[in-house]
């Protein structure tokens, strides 16, 4: 066993058919699932350090959200650098470091969800991505967690002239114009 309590080896498809619980309601499989990885034959298995970070993400972000709001739909979490490039993202994304998750809670306005996280949880970066006021199901929540020097950034991501821009959220996301 390594320092995190996980065997320090990862091989392609190692987790197939094995359920690895990271918290009461979240499994490793749902945090590494990617249709793109399957379709393109990309290995999206995290190493033991990354699995430990995914457990921290579950314990500090996803499980508290689940306990407060009910079921959470994870749309993207861990991405190998190869998968990140395949979907047009950066290899520098916190998703590649197993520190970020994109998610929603059915029936909960994404701005309200982000505001609750901002007020109640420790996090590194909280981004309300592509939300449109008056459309509660628009966009999604992107949240990252780190143990050292969290930035506590609260941002709104939006498109302007075809480019993604970020604006700090001062106060509450539900007050966005």
Secondary structure, DSSP 8 states (H G I E B T S, - for coil): --TTSS-S---TTTTTT---BSSSS-BHHHHH--HHHHHHT------HHHHHHHHHHIIIIIHHHHHHHS--EEEE----HHHHHHTT--TTSTTTTT-EEEEE-TTS-HHHHHHHHHHHS--SEEEEES-BTTBTTSSEEEEE--SSS---EEEEEEEETTEEEEEE--S-GGG--
